[in-house]
Amino acid sequence: MCKKVLGKARKNNSTQPSFEQPIILSRDQHPVSRKHMSHNALKVLYRLNKGGYDAYLVGGGVRDILLGLTPKDFDIATNATPEQIKALFRNCRLIGRRFRLAHIVFGREIIEVATFRGHHDNDKDQKTSKQNEDGMLLRDNIYGSIEEDAERRDFTINALYYSAKDFKVYDFANGVADVYAKQIRLIGDPETRYREDPVRMLRAIRFSTKLGMEIHPDTKAPIVDLAPLMANIPPARLFEEFLKLFMSGKAVENFQLLREYNLFQYFFPAVDQQLNQQSQPYLADFIALAMKNTDYRVNNDQRVTPAFLFAAMLWYPMQEHIQRLNSETQLTPQDAFFGALSEIMSEQQRSIAIPKRFQAVMKDIWILQEKLARRDGKRAYKALEHPKFRAGYDFLLLRAEIEGATNKNPEEAAALQELAKWWGDFQACNIDTQQVMIKSITSNKSGPRRTTRKRRKPRVQHASKEA
């Protein structure tokens, strides 16, 4: 990039940006090129331009190319209204009530197109703009100019616009300087911006870890005090934020920052309480290991499911519920398990709306912990054939590593480690060796074999009537 342009941006970096006079970078002053962009995103830009509208690649797409990264998403901003966008694209669907957006669907790829936002202060129409008593925007369908849209963006590094017509980058908030300075900085007054949308606190953390940037002191200063605003965020939206924070290869770093800024409690209140009270000796290490394992798999393009991390988060709170039910009631182990499951999931759903498909996998992982402990007869083969066996086995390995290292009862620790090793060997050997392993487990059991089969009553011989 041209040193003169970058120097100008840095000179203005400490002052409030001027949205009326953006820094304009010509084609030879920036690395943003169409070859780095999605073919479908370019299609949308060209068609909007051809239809007589202004259209720009905006935000993360421009930012990531400046950083030399491959963008995951290509968002577009335009002066066309959602209805005008829909008229241009047959493969368009309009979504959202709080923010009206257009999704242009190209198979699995979706290009998100947003109309330039305006200032809600000047609009008194409750149908287009509405805030709650905490200052949070409940409805924000007010349209404006590109300058107003840039001012409405959250961070300076996202107020960058690329035009496919003149190949220029328009920098409205000294964002280019912050990109190269590795700095996350809010546009406008941080407290006001966080009150408008508390999720911006999560976004600051996520961008910081994802891009390897530092959060500007003014941007991070109000977070702890304003953390309670997260209680207003719907559980469904927090689920989406959970995926972005914990399923992107940066779970360990995000977890540490969420705890530091008192934000983690709004994702997992029961877990946060136990971590603060240190009532579960294995919980912190177990969560850290599960996240480390998830990060490794994500960064090596291996399959992951959020259900595994949910199961790890709630495993020890679940055990605490089971112990309480066992002490207070006379329930069978199975009834205690399902009673605790109902309680813990009901509590958790008030924070994060976990879809049922993931709840089912969590339940299978937890049930398999008991099934894997029973290996005699045909039970080992039945457990091995379970659709979620691998997830249950990986979960057992994590338990064995953490509890085996820190368990105060050496016998319990040794038994758990032996169980994990047994299942590892069982999967690796042939059918004949598996039979020997199962027989050794059965023969080592003391006492008679339990059976659920009822004894058949002896038949009573009735004397004949003639006798």
N, C-alpha and C positions, 0 to 999 in steps of 0.2 A: 504494500500500500504506500502511496505517496507520503513521504515524511512530513511534507508541509501540511497536508490535510490532517494527519494524525497529531501533529504538534498543535494545530488549532483546536482539535477536539480535547486534548489534554489540558490546554490552557483554560477551557471553559468547564472542566470537569468538576471543579469545586463550587460552581455557581448553579443556580436554578436554570434548567435548559430553556432556550427560547423556541417555542413551538411554531412561531410565525416565520422564523428564519432557520430552517434546518440546514445541517451540513450535507451537501450533495457530493457524492463520490462518483466520478465518471468511470467508464468501463476500465480504463487503465489504472485506476486508483484502488481497486478492490479485487479479490479473488473469486467473487460470486459469478458463476457461469451456468448457462443452461444445461451443460453436460452433467452437472451435479444434481439436476432436478428430475423429479419424476416426469415421465412423458405425459401422464394424465394431468398432472398439475399444469404443465405448459398448455395442454389442450384447453383447460378451463380459462387460463389467463388470456389466451388468444381469442377464444369465443366471446368473452366478456368485452375485450377491447374492440372486437369486430362489431359487437352489438352497440357500441357507442358509450361504453362505461369505462371508468378508470378501474384498474385492478392491479394488485401488488401481491407478490409473495411476502409474507410478513412473519415476524417473530422468530421462533426457533429454527425454521428452515434457513433463514439468512444468517442467524447467529452461529449455527453449527458449521455452515460452510466457511465462515470467517475463521472458525477455530480449527478447520481442517478435518472436521468430523462428517460422517454420513448422516444426514437428517433422517429421522424415523417418520416424521409427518411433514406434510406441506400444506400449511394453512394460507388462505387467501383472504385479503380484505378488499372491499370494493364499495363504490358509491351506489351500486344497484341494490334495491330493496329485496328482501327474500322472495316476494312474489314475482319481481322482475327476473330474478335469477332462475326461479322455477320455470318461467315462460321460455327461457333459453335452453334449458336442459330437460329432456324427457326422463333422464335417469337421476332426477333430483327429488329429494324428500326433505321437507321442512320439519325441524325438531325444536324442542325446547319451548318453555313458557317464560322462564326468567330471562333467558337470552335466546332470541329467535335466530336460528342458524340454518344454513342450507348444507345438506350433505349430498355431494355428487358421487354416485356409486359407480365404480368401475370394477366389477367382480369383487375381489377381496379388498381392494384399495378404495378408501373413501377420502375424497378431498373436501375439507371443511371450508366453507365460504361464509364470511361474516360481513354484514354491512357496517360501514364506518359508524362508530358510536359517537353520540353527542353528549352534552352535559345535562344531567338529570335535574340540576337545580332550577333550570329555567322552564321545566315542564311540570305542570300541576295536574296533568291527566293521570288518574289512578290506573287507567287501563294500560298505559305505556311505562309509567315510572312509579315505584313505590319503595319506601324504606321502612324498617321496623324501628322501635324505640332505641335500639342499640346502634343505629346507623347502617345496618346491613341492608344491602339492596335485595328486595324481594322480586322486583320486576324492573327491567331496564331496556325496553325496546324503543330507545330514542336514537335517531340517526342524525349524523352530523358530517363534518368535513374530515379530511385526512389528518389535519392538525389537531382537531378535537379527539379523533380516534387515538392518535399517538399519545395525547395527554391522558387518555383513559386507560392506557396499557399499564400493567403492573410494574414491571422492572425496565430499567433503561436498556438492558441488553435485548429486550423484546420489542422495543419501539424502533425497529429497523424495517424498511420497506424496499423491495426490489421490483423495478418495473421492467417487464419484458418488451416494452415499446422502445425505451431509450437505453436500457441496460445499466441504469444508474441505481445507486443505493441512496436512499433518503434517511438520514439519521436525525431524528427529532429531539433526542434527549441525551446526546453525547454517549450513546450506547456503544459505538465503535471503540471509544476510549476505554469504557468499562470492560468490554470484551477482552481487549488486550491487557488491561490491568488486572484481569481475573477478579472482578468485583461484582457482587450482587447488590444492587441499589434500587430502592423503590422510587417511583416517580411521585412527587408531591409529599404531603405530610404523612409519615408512616402510620401514625395512630388512626387518622381518618381513613386511609386506604385499607388498613386491617379491619376496621369496623365495617367498611363497605362489603368486604368479603374475607372472613377469617381464614379461609383456606389459603390465602396468600402467605400466611405464616408457614404452612406446610410446603408451599411451592418454593419459598426462600431456602428452606433446608434442602429440598430435593435438588434444586439447581446447584446449590453449593457443593453437594457431594457428587452429583452427576458430572459437573463440569470442572471440578477441582478448583472452585473459586471461594473466596472469603466473603462473608456477609458484611456489608458496610456497617460500622458502629451505629449510625443513626437508624438503619433498617432493623437491626436486631435488638436495639434498646427496649422497645415497648412489648416485645413478644411475651415475656413471662407475665407481665401485668395483664395483658389482654388475652392470655390463654383461655380463661373461662368462656370467651366468646365462641369457642369451638363446640360448646354444648348446644348451640343453635343450628349446627350443621346436620342435615338429615342423614340417618344411618346408611342409606343407599349411596349417597355421595362419599361418605367416609370409606365405604367398601372400595370404591374406585380409587380413592387416594391411597388406601392400603396397598392395592396392587402396584401403583406407581412407586411407592416408597420401598416396599419389601420384596417385589418380584422383578427388580430391574438390575440386580447385581450389586446393589449398594445397601443391602438390608442392615448390616452391622453398623455402618457409619450413620445411617438414618436413625436407627434405634437409639444410638448414643446421644444424638442431638435432640431427638424428641424427648428423651428423659431429661436432658439438660435444661430444656425450655418448658418443662411441665406440660408437654402436649401428648405424651404417650397415654396418659390416663383416659383420654377421650376415645382411644381405640380399644383398650383392654383395661377397664377399671379394676376388675378383680385381680388381674396379674400385677398391675401397678401397685395395688395395695399390699400384696404379698411381697413384692420386691422392696417396698419401703419398710415393711415390718420385719423383713428377713425371716418370715415364718416357715419358709420352705428352703431347706439347705441346698437343694439341687437346682432350683428354679432359674436363677440368673445364669449359671454355667450352661444349663440345658438349652435355654433360649439362644444364648450366644453361639453354641455349637450348631444348633439347627439352622440359624441364620447364616453362619459360615458355610455350612453344607449347601444351603440354597444358593448363596452367592457363587460358590464354585460351579454348581451345575448351570446356572444362568450364564456365567461368563465363559463356559465351555460348550454352549449351545446344546445342553442336555435338557430333557423334559423335566418340567417342574409343575407342581400343582399347589395353589394357595392352601388347599385343604391340609397338606402336610404341615405347613407352618402354623395354621390355625390349631391343629391337633397338638403341636408342640407347645404353643402358647398356653393352652387351656388344660394340659394334661395334669399338672399338679393342683391347680384350683379344683379340677374335677375329682382328684383323689381326696382332697380335703372335704368336699361335699359328701363323698361316699363314706368316709370315716365318721362324719357327723351323723349321717343317717343310720349307720350301724350302731352308734352309741345311743341314739335316741329312740330307735324303733327296733322291731323284731323282723325286719324284712329279709327275704332271701338275698344272696349275693346278686342274683340277676335283677331282682326288683330294686335293690339299692343302686345298682349301676344305672338303670333306666330312669329312676327317680332323680339321681344326681345329674344325669344327662339332660333331662327336661329343665331342671333348675338353672344349670350353667348356661345352656343355650338360650333360655328365655332372658337371662340377664344380659348376655352378650349381644343379642339381637337389638337391644335398645341402643347400643353404641354403633355396631357395624351390622348391616343387613347381609348376613352370609347366605348366599343362595342355597337352596335345598340340595342341589347336586354336590356341593362341597360339604354340607353337613353329613350327607350319607357316607362320603369317603372318610371323614373324621371319625364317625362312629365305627366304621369297619376297621380303621387303624387301631382304635382303642380296644375293640373286641378281640382283635387278633393278638393283643398282648397276653390275654388269658389263654387263648387257643394255642399259641406257640409254646406255652409252658406245659401243655398236655400232649405228650408225644407217643404214648403207648398205643398198641393196636393199629387201627387204620387212621387214627386222628392225625398223625404226622402227614400222611398223604392228602387228607382232606384239607389241612391247613395249606399245604403246598399248592393245591389246586385252586385256592381262593383267588378271585380276580385281583384283590388288593394285597396279595401276599408280599410282594416286593416292598411296597410302602410300609407295611407292618413290620417286615424284617429290618428295613433301614431304621425305623423308629426304635426297634429293640436294640440295634447296634449303638444308637445315640444314648439310650438309657444305660446300657452296659458300660459305656465309656465314662459317663458322668457319675452314675451311682457307684460303679466299681471303684472309682478313684477316691470318692469322698464319703462313702457309706461308713458309718460308725460300727456297723455290724459286719465283721469280716465274712461270716458265713453267708449272709444275704448277698454281699458283693460278689463273692466267689461263685455262688449259684447263678447269679444273673450273667456273669461273664462266661461261665461254662455253657449256659443255655444259648447265648449268642454264638459261641464257637461251634456248638453242636449243629446249629442250623446252617452255619457256613459250610461245615464239612458235609452235612447231609445233602445239600444241593450239588456239591461237587463230585460226589462218588456215584458209582453205578447201583443198579437195583439190588444186586446181591449184598453189597456192603450196607446199603440202606436197611435191608431186612435184619442184618446182624446188629446194626445200631439200635433199631427199634426193640429187638429182643433183649438187648442188654439193658435198655431202659425199663422194660417190663419186669425182667428178672430181678432188678435192683429194688423194686418196690416191696416193701414189707407188708405182711398181712394178706388176707384173702382179697381177690379181685372184686371190686365193686361191680354190681350189675343192676340195671334198672328193670330187668325182665322179672315179671311176677311168677312166683312158683305156681305150677299147675296143681290144683286140688286133686287128690286121688278120686277115681270114680267109685261111687257107692254101688255095690251089687245088691239089687233088690230081689228079694225072693219072689218066685213065680206065684201067681194066684192059685194055681192048682195045688202047689205044695202047701 
